[in-house]
Amino acid sequence: MSTSKRAAVVLAAGDGKRLKSKLPKVLHRVAGRPLVGHVLAALAPLDLDQTVVVISRTVDELRTSDGSLGLSAEATYAIQDPPRGTGDAVRVALEYLGDTTTVLVVPGDAPLVTTETFRSLFELHESSGAAVTLLTSEIDDPTGYGRVVRSEGSTVERIVEHGDATEDELRVREINAAVYVFDREALARMLPRLDDSNAQGEFYVTDVIGLMREEGLGVVAHKTDAVETSGVNDRAQLSDVGRALRERACARWMSEGVTVIDPATTYIDPTVVIEPDATILPLTFLEGSTVIRAGAEVGPQARVIDSEIGPGASVTFSVVRGSTIGRSASVGPYASLRPGTVLAEDAHLGTFVETKKATLGRRSKAPHLSYLGDAEIGDDVNIGAGTITCNWDGTEKHRTVIEDDAYISSDTMLVAPVRVGKGAATGAGSVVRDDVPDGALAVGVPARVIPGKGNRKKKKLPPG
């Protein structure tokens, strides 16, 4: 095992001009993270001694918001002001590095390079004793890319820009992916020798390769799959990268025992957890900190955000945000669960039901056309169609409590704060403004209470 100290420099100071956006390129979100977030996530398992992200003043928000963006909280942020090219960005980063001996340099818009590839790049670099190891790939159409000309094995003879290449060199399909591992001491010696005599007036880290070859220092290359080296220079490429990341996510979960019916229409964020034997149907979006338990079925056409779907539960044609769905509970079709909703085992929310900060006990159900906000609903409660918990008085929100075995008939308005007692009932079209005692019936507008005439629906006994 190598004893060298490893660091990574992530170049994230670019703007969004080529994407025609005011948002810096590396902050554009794809597959659940900003582009640079995917890069940092791939670096995290390497246990690097240090990671420096080079940013400009325009993306200084990265430093303060990386937690919410799913980025590395342990990264150091270096400001390149003004941005003067990749070579200058690396120079800025070196000022923040400690006694590291090996430095990985990677663009912040390279979200498809995997942890395994980064690891292989480090290993080749350290075993070869080269001054720099670069990442390459072979692509079908290398027009416009710098060609990598090898002498033998992994040794690189030179990198030739497209405009300077001979006919033989133009036939080379191996290109430079702009990802490098440098010997830190050799890199530090070369950077002051860079010049900005080019059309853009910038310093390029690629020029370091030529300087090292002039000194006779070793330059080697590690070739990877062309998909990994796909960058993002426009909106079309952003979409292509997203597609590749989604395919990767679906392939991973299928390999771990999850059924994904149609990966092409399934969107799974990298922060989602799915247990074996869950089934994900087409047109499903799983986002944020969502957890799907074993045997659950989600979709088709469902969006689940920061929520837990319990074992054997189902969600279909619905939106679930910040909610917990219990074992064997069911949601949908066309339900909207807002944050704070909790469904206990075997509970059911059906067609065109909306909830917010509502709990439903075991076997309770609201089959259709209801709004349940700021509500605490017990076990074995039936909520009839058109029921509304009137939780807002124009100034404050108030809670509605419905106790076990209550029966709420269609079109009941429950004007909170209000409590419906155990085994109580309401009549269709009632407006309930006062508490209903256990076992009583509330009917009318405003509702009057009739003692002892509550829920007369025969309760089904549990099996066995």
C-alpha positions in Angstrom: 0.0 0.0 0.0 1.3 3.4 -0.9 2.3 5.8 1.9 1.9 8.9 -0.2 -0.6 11.5 0.9 -3.3 12.1 -1.6 -5.3 15.2 -2.4 -7.9 16.2 -4.9 -8.4 19.5 -6.6 -11.9 20.0 -8.1 -12.1 22.8 -10.7 -15.4 24.5 -10.2 -14.9 28.2 -11.0 -16.5 28.1 -14.5 -19.6 30.1 -15.3 -22.8 29.0 -17.1 -22.4 30.9 -20.3 -22.3 27.9 -22.6 -25.4 26.6 -20.9 -26.9 30.1 -21.4 -27.6 30.3 -17.7 -27.0 32.7 -14.9 -26.4 29.6 -12.7 -22.8 28.5 -12.6 -22.4 25.3 -14.6 -21.2 23.1 -11.7 -24.4 24.0 -9.8 -26.8 22.7 -12.4 -28.6 19.7 -10.9 -28.8 16.4 -12.6 -30.0 13.0 -11.2 -30.5 14.5 -7.7 -27.3 16.4 -7.3 -25.4 19.4 -8.7 -22.8 18.3 -11.2 -19.9 19.0 -8.8 -21.8 17.1 -6.1 -21.5 13.9 -8.2 -17.7 14.5 -8.5 -17.3 15.0 -4.7 -19.5 11.9 -4.0 -17.2 9.8 -6.2 -14.1 11.1 -4.4 -15.5 10.6 -0.9 -14.8 6.8 -0.6 -11.1 7.3 -1.5 -10.4 8.7 2.0 -8.2 11.5 0.6 -6.1 13.5 2.9 -7.5 16.7 1.5 -10.0 18.0 -1.1 -9.9 21.5 -2.4 -12.7 22.9 -4.5 -11.7 25.9 -6.6 -14.6 28.4 -7.0 -15.0 31.9 -8.3 -16.8 34.7 -6.4 -19.9 33.9 -8.4 -20.2 30.4 -6.9 -19.1 31.2 -3.4 -22.6 30.0 -2.4 -21.1 26.5 -2.7 -19.1 27.0 0.4 -22.1 27.9 2.5 -24.7 25.6 1.0 -22.8 22.4 0.3 -24.8 20.5 3.0 -28.1 21.2 1.4 -26.7 20.4 -2.0 -25.4 17.0 -0.9 -21.7 18.0 -1.2 -18.7 17.2 0.9 -18.8 19.0 4.2 -15.0 18.3 4.6 -13.9 20.1 1.4 -11.8 23.2 1.5 -12.9 26.1 -0.8 -10.4 28.2 -2.6 -11.4 31.3 -4.5 -9.9 32.0 -7.9 -10.5 35.7 -8.5 -10.5 36.5 -11.3 -10.8 33.1 -13.1 -7.8 32.8 -15.4 -7.9 29.3 -16.7 -7.3 25.8 -15.3 -3.6 26.2 -14.8 -4.2 29.3 -12.6 -7.0 27.4 -10.7 -4.5 24.6 -9.8 -2.0 27.2 -8.7 -4.6 28.7 -6.3 -5.4 25.2 -5.0 -1.8 24.3 -4.2 -1.7 27.2 -1.8 -4.3 25.4 0.3 -2.7 22.0 0.2 -0.7 20.7 3.1 2.1 18.1 2.8 0.3 16.0 0.2 2.6 14.3 -2.3 0.0 13.2 -5.0 -2.6 15.5 -6.4 -5.7 14.5 -8.5 -7.1 17.3 -10.7 -10.6 16.8 -12.0 -13.2 19.2 -13.6 -16.3 19.9 -11.5 -18.4 19.0 -14.6 -17.3 15.4 -14.8 -20.1 13.6 -12.9 -19.7 10.2 -14.6 -16.1 9.4 -13.5 -16.5 6.6 -10.9 -14.7 6.0 -7.7 -13.2 2.9 -9.2 -11.7 4.9 -12.0 -10.2 7.5 -9.7 -8.7 4.7 -7.6 -7.2 3.0 -10.7 -5.7 6.3 -11.7 -4.0 6.8 -8.4 -2.7 3.2 -8.4 -1.2 3.4 -11.9 0.4 6.7 -11.0 2.0 5.4 -7.9 3.2 2.1 -9.4 4.6 3.7 -12.5 6.6 6.5 -10.8 5.4 8.9 -13.5 5.2 12.7 -12.9 1.7 12.7 -14.3 -1.0 10.2 -15.1 -3.8 11.2 -17.3 -7.3 9.8 -17.9 -8.2 9.0 -21.5 -10.9 7.3 -23.5 -11.6 6.3 -27.0 -14.6 8.0 -28.7 -16.1 7.4 -32.1 -15.8 11.0 -33.2 -12.7 12.7 -31.6 -13.1 15.9 -33.8 -11.9 18.9 -31.8 -10.3 16.9 -29.0 -6.6 16.6 -28.2 -5.2 13.2 -29.3 -3.2 11.1 -27.0 -0.2 9.6 -28.8 1.4 6.7 -27.0 4.9 5.3 -27.4 4.4 1.9 -25.7 2.1 0.4 -23.1 0.7 3.2 -20.8 3.5 5.7 -21.7 2.3 8.8 -23.4 4.6 10.4 -26.0 2.6 13.5 -26.5 -0.9 15.2 -26.7 -1.6 16.7 -30.0 -4.3 19.3 -30.4 -6.8 18.6 -33.3 -5.6 21.6 -35.4 -2.0 20.5 -35.1 -2.4 16.8 -35.8 -1.0 15.0 -38.8 -3.3 12.7 -40.9 -2.0 9.7 -39.0 -2.6 11.4 -35.6 -6.1 12.4 -36.7 -7.0 8.7 -37.0 -6.2 8.3 -33.3 -9.4 8.1 -31.3 -7.9 8.2 -27.8 -8.5 11.6 -26.3 -7.5 13.5 -23.2 -10.3 13.6 -20.6 -8.7 16.5 -18.6 -8.4 14.4 -15.4 -4.9 14.1 -14.0 -2.9 12.7 -11.1 0.3 14.7 -10.6 3.4 14.4 -8.5 2.9 17.5 -6.4 6.5 18.6 -6.4 6.8 18.3 -10.2 3.5 20.1 -10.7 4.6 23.0 -8.4 7.8 23.4 -10.5 5.9 23.6 -13.8 3.0 25.9 -13.0 5.1 29.1 -12.9 6.4 28.3 -16.4 2.9 28.4 -17.9 2.0 31.4 -20.1 -1.2 32.9 -21.3 -0.2 33.6 -24.9 -3.4 32.1 -26.4 -6.6 33.4 -27.8 -8.3 33.3 -24.4 -5.4 34.8 -22.5 -5.6 32.0 -19.9 -3.2 29.5 -18.2 -4.0 25.9 -19.1 -3.1 22.9 -17.0 -2.9 20.8 -20.1 0.3 22.8 -21.0 2.0 21.2 -17.9 2.0 17.9 -19.8 4.2 19.3 -22.6 6.6 20.9 -20.1 7.0 17.6 -18.3 7.8 15.8 -21.5 10.4 18.4 -22.4 12.1 17.7 -19.1 12.0 13.9 -19.8 9.6 13.3 -16.9 7.3 10.2 -17.1 3.8 10.7 -18.5 1.4 7.7 -18.5 -2.3 7.2 -19.2 -5.2 5.1 -17.9 -7.9 4.5 -20.5 -11.5 4.2 -19.3 -14.9 3.9 -20.9 -16.0 6.8 -23.1 -19.2 7.3 -21.1 -17.2 8.3 -18.0 -15.4 11.1 -19.7 -18.5 12.8 -21.0 -18.5 16.4 -20.0 -21.2 19.0 -19.9 -20.9 22.0 -22.3 -24.6 22.5 -23.2 -28.1 21.6 -22.1 -28.2 18.5 -24.4 -25.1 17.1 -22.8 -26.6 17.9 -19.4 -29.5 15.7 -20.4 -27.3 12.9 -21.7 -25.3 12.9 -18.5 -28.5 12.7 -16.5 -29.7 9.7 -18.5 -26.4 7.9 -17.9 -26.6 8.5 -14.2 -30.2 7.3 -14.0 -29.3 4.1 -15.9 -26.4 3.5 -13.4 -28.7 4.0 -10.5 -31.3 1.6 -11.8 -28.7 -1.0 -12.7 -27.3 -0.8 -9.2 -30.6 -1.4 -7.5 -31.6 -4.2 -9.8 -28.3 -5.9 -9.0 -29.3 -5.6 -5.3 -32.7 -7.3 -5.7 -35.0 -4.5 -6.6 -37.4 -4.9 -9.5 -37.3 -1.8 -11.8 -39.9 -2.4 -14.5 -38.7 0.3 -16.9 -35.3 1.9 -16.1 -35.7 4.4 -19.0 -38.6 6.1 -17.2 -37.4 5.7 -13.6 -35.6 8.5 -11.7 -33.8 7.5 -8.5 -31.6 10.0 -6.6 -28.3 8.8 -5.3 -29.4 9.5 -1.7 -32.4 7.1 -2.0 -32.4 3.7 -0.2 -34.4 0.7 -1.6 -34.6 -2.7 0.0 -34.7 -6.0 -1.9 -38.0 -7.2 -3.3 -39.4 -3.7 -3.7 -40.9 -3.0 -7.1 -40.6 0.3 -8.9 -43.0 0.9 -11.7 -42.6 3.2 -14.7 -42.7 7.0 -14.5 -41.6 7.0 -10.9 -39.4 9.7 -9.2 -37.7 8.8 -5.9 -35.9 11.8 -4.5 -34.0 13.1 -1.5 -33.8 10.9 1.6 -36.5 8.5 0.5 -36.5 4.9 1.8 -38.4 2.1 0.1 -38.8 -1.0 2.3 -38.9 -4.6 1.2 -41.9 -5.7 -0.8 -43.3 -2.2 -1.3 -44.6 -1.2 -4.7 -44.2 2.4 -6.0 -45.8 3.7 -9.2 -46.7 3.9 -11.9 -46.4 7.7 -12.1 -45.5 8.4 -8.5 -43.2 11.1 -7.0 -41.8 10.3 -3.5 -39.6 12.9 -1.8 -37.9 12.6 1.6 -40.4 9.9 2.7 -40.4 6.3 3.9 -42.6 3.7 2.2 -43.1 0.7 4.6 -42.8 -3.0 3.9 -45.6 -4.2 1.5 -47.0 -0.7 1.1 -48.1 0.7 -2.2 -48.1 4.2 -3.8 -49.7 4.7 -7.2 -50.3 7.8 -9.3 -49.6 10.0 -6.3 -47.2 12.6 -4.8 -45.7 11.9 -1.3 -43.5 14.5 0.4 -42.0 14.3 3.9 -44.3 11.5 4.9 -44.2 8.0 6.5 -46.3 5.2 5.0 -46.7 2.2 7.3 -46.6 -1.5 6.6 -49.1 -2.7 4.0 -50.7 0.8 3.8 -51.8 2.1 0.4 -51.9 5.5 -1.2 -53.6 6.6 -4.4 -54.5 6.9 -7.1 -54.2 10.7 -7.3 -53.4 11.4 -3.6 -51.3 14.2 -2.4 -49.4 13.7 0.9 -47.7 16.8 2.2 -45.0 16.8 4.9 -45.9 15.4 8.3 -48.3 12.7 7.1 -48.0 9.4 8.8 -50.0 6.3 7.9 -50.1 3.3 10.3 -50.3 -0.3 9.2 -53.0 -1.1 6.6 -54.2 2.6 6.5 -55.5 3.9 3.1 -55.6 7.2 1.4 -57.4 7.1 -1.9 -58.5 9.1 -4.9 -58.0 12.9 -4.7 -57.2 12.9 -1.0 -54.8 15.6 0.4 -53.2 15.4 3.8 -50.9 17.7 5.8 -49.5 17.0 9.3 -52.0 14.2 9.6 -51.8 10.8 11.2 -54.0 7.9 10.3 -54.2 4.9 12.7 -54.3 1.2 11.8 -56.9 0.2 9.2 -58.2 3.8 9.0 -59.2 5.0 5.6 -60.1 8.1 3.6 -61.0 6.6 0.2 -61.7 9.7 -1.8 -62.1 13.5 -2.2 -61.1 14.7 1.3 -58.7 17.2 2.9 -57.1 16.2 6.2 -54.8 18.8 7.6 -53.5 19.0 11.2 -55.4 15.9 12.0 -54.9 13.0 14.4 -57.0 10.1 13.4 -57.2 6.9 15.4 -57.6 3.2 14.4 -60.5 1.8 12.3 -61.8 5.2 11.4 -63.8 5.7 8.1 -63.6 9.2 6.5 -66.4 9.7 4.0 -66.0 11.4 0.6 -65.9 15.2 0.8 -64.7 15.5 4.4 -62.6 18.5 5.3 -60.8 19.4 8.5 -61.2 23.2 8.5 -57.9 23.9 10.2 -57.3 27.5 9.4 -59.2 30.3 11.1 -57.6 33.1 9.2 -54.8 33.6 11.8 -53.8 30.2 13.1 -53.9 26.5 12.3 -55.8 24.2 14.7 -56.0 20.4 15.2 -58.8 17.9 14.6 -58.8 14.7 16.7 -60.9 11.7 15.6 -60.7 8.8 18.0 -60.8 5.1 17.3 -63.8 3.5 15.6 -65.4 6.8 14.6 -67.4 7.1 11.4 -67.3 10.4 9.5 -70.0 10.6 6.8 -69.7 12.3 3.5 -69.4 16.1 3.2 -68.6 16.5 6.9 -66.9 19.8 7.8 -64.9 19.5 11.0 -64.2 23.0 12.2 -61.0 22.8 14.3 -60.1 22.7 17.1 -62.6 19.8 17.5 -62.6 16.3 18.8 -64.8 13.4 17.7 -64.9 10.8 20.4 -64.4 7.0 20.2 -67.1 5.2 18.4 -68.8 8.5 17.5 -70.3 9.4 14.1 -71.3 12.4 12.0 -74.2 12.6 9.5 -73.7 13.5 5.9 -73.3 17.2 5.3 -72.8 18.1 9.0 -70.8 21.1 10.1 -69.2 20.0 13.4 -68.0 23.0 15.5 -68.1 21.4 18.9 -66.7 18.2 20.4 -68.6 15.0 19.8 -68.7 12.7 22.9 -67.8 9.0 22.7 -70.6 7.0 21.0 -72.6 10.1 20.0 -73.9 11.2 16.6 -73.5 14.8 15.3 -75.9 15.9 12.5 -77.0 19.1 10.9 -75.7 22.6 10.3 -74.4 23.5 12.8 -74.3 19.9 14.1 -76.4 18.9 17.1 -75.3 16.0 19.2 -77.5 12.9 19.7 -76.1 10.8 22.5 -75.8 7.0 22.0 -76.4 7.1 18.2 -72.8 6.9 17.1 -71.1 4.5 14.7 -73.4 1.6 14.2 -71.4 0.1 11.4 -70.6 -3.5 12.2 -66.9 -3.8 12.9 -65.1 -6.5 11.0 -63.2 -9.0 13.2 -59.6 -9.6 12.4 -58.9 -12.9 10.7 -58.6 -16.0 12.8 
